[in-house]
Amino acid sequence: MSVEVRGVSKTYGSFTALRDINLKIETGELVALLGPSGSGKTTLLRIIAGMDTPDAPAAEGAIADRADGSILFFGEDVATMSVGQRRVGFVFQHYALFKHMTVFDNIAFGLRVRPKSSRPSQSEITDRVHRLLKLIQLEGFGQRFPMQLSGGQRQRVALARALAIEPRILLLDEPFGALDAKVRQSLREWLRRLHEEMHTTTVLVTHDQEEALEVADRVVVMNQAKIEQVGSPAEVFHHPASEFVIDFLGNVNVFHGRIAGGDFQPGPLSANLPQLQSVGANATKIYVRPHEMKIARSKEDADAIEATVERINRAGVNAKIHLQTNQNDQVRVDLPLDQLDALALEIGERVYFKPIQARVFAPDYTI
Amino acid sequence: MANDKLKADSVDPWWVRWLLIGATVGFMVFLLVLPLGVIFWEAIRKGWGVYVKALTDRSARNAIMLSLVAAGISVPLNFLFGLAAAWATTKYTFPGKSLLISMIDLPFAISPIIAGLMYVLVFGLQGWLGATLASWGIQVIFAVPGVVLATIFVTFPFVARELIPLMQEQGSEEEWAAISLGASGWQTFLKVTLPNIKWAILYGVLLCNARAMGEFGAVSVVSSNIRGRTNTIPLQIDALYNDYNTAAAFALASILATLGIITLIAKTLLEQKIERQNGQEEST
């Protein structure tokens, strides 16, 4: 195992950035730390890198056989290691390229600053930089300065610079956050291909759920200083462990309702649904993804809910339909274009929708 | 920048523009250029012989020397201090940081006369430390060390004030990048930080030097105006002028004026350099 985070907490004054985080990252995997800003994901990355230190464990909180608040690289506690000694490749959101140096000198930097005894020879450095330039598809750009490159090119140079020191772990802090959508998409795919080739253990911080789900082997969803869920992209998307995760990973309709008879049944919702808005002792929220709905022009099912078509957006694979219920709730339904055409919906029309699948996260209740 | 020009040219009618430009140029000529010209004119009015003699006179040479010594000590010290202060306040967080930053500006807020008096009160014979220092045979006030101290005080903020905003804006990501690549603190400073701030340092040093050479108020209090011993160039000019020795006074004044013009030109060039470097950052 490459990285192990054991009971790490971090507070800045009265702000808690991380609360007792435990995480294991296997060798060769690409893990995404996903969460909104302020969730602690960047703090965790910086602590792994050594740019920040975890809080010292509270004396009474420490369990004897567990090293609280420590980071292990390949089983070795790195608490006393400086950033440089940890040999991590760190890539920043805003590239942090040395702007007064050429691309070549930027990539060679990590090799040239080594003490004489471990510094590669001039020709070895040249060789390695050229190999890296080839890897990032920027051969012939060695003598350019960072300001002469596009954002995507700069970030590739930053990655090559980090890879030049043959890092034990690659840490990427919102690497594509400053790029536009098109470049981001292609760099994402490129990064994935690169990872298949090199298999460097990689931790990627992002607030972009699409990016995390597309690139990572495993996704760590973070919220408010805690880990909400760890799992493969498919797992976290299809089996979200909490309200936060389902809400954060894509669009979701939230219905406030209650479970009739105190009996809760996972899976398709039954006749309970029309009692939306009612408040009972067992009031709860029901989560339905926009594509997990069906729409009909007539009330085919007894439990279908009546609504008015407010807006139809046909851009994309699915049409996005905004409905308004009689209780003035906004509901979003994603419908394949051919189904929409078959229905021939018009704005202002009365329709009936029904969730095909729904999820409930009862307090202290996990499915 | 092309946009700025476009905007300025397209708004006001021509006569408003010419009136404003004319008024500005008029003020500049009457209040700045003409008086400056008079200095040079008065300096050489009585001929080159008088001019050269005024500058090579023993007390004049001493004044020039003392000004160079005062600047020569205070500028490097303030360079080091400015760098340390900028580094400490932009790369670290510690309690009282914002107080420290505002304290750096103290010499700008205090009248130089007061600054001089403070040193007299501390180091003068009747002051806190004066008697002790005198018993060790060290005289600060009314001697060269006092002049140097006063100069350091008034030039204190120049380098730090240039560097702090720049380094704040640049942040420390590049430094972190260098450190993560295995560079030592010293390597990071030399290869990453310094190239990013070198023009701003030069700018601060330049202004610091101009002020060090030209300071009158604070130095005048701690110096006893002993010609040939504790007079700097500005003090010597004042003394000569009070003696109605205008030719000599203006001759020395022409040196300071020349220094001022050179400073102005160098400052403009540096500003362009800094702007270009910052422009690079914005696009990076």
Interface residues (C-beta under 8 A of the other chain):
Chain A: A49 M51 S82 V83 G84 R87 V88 G89 F90 F92 H94 Y95 A96 L97 F98 K99 H100 F109 G110 V113 R114 P146 M147 R154 A158 R161 A162 A164 I165
Chain B: E173 E174 W176 A177 A178 I179 S180 L181 G182 A183 S184 Q187 K191 V192 P195 N196 Q280 E281 S283 T284
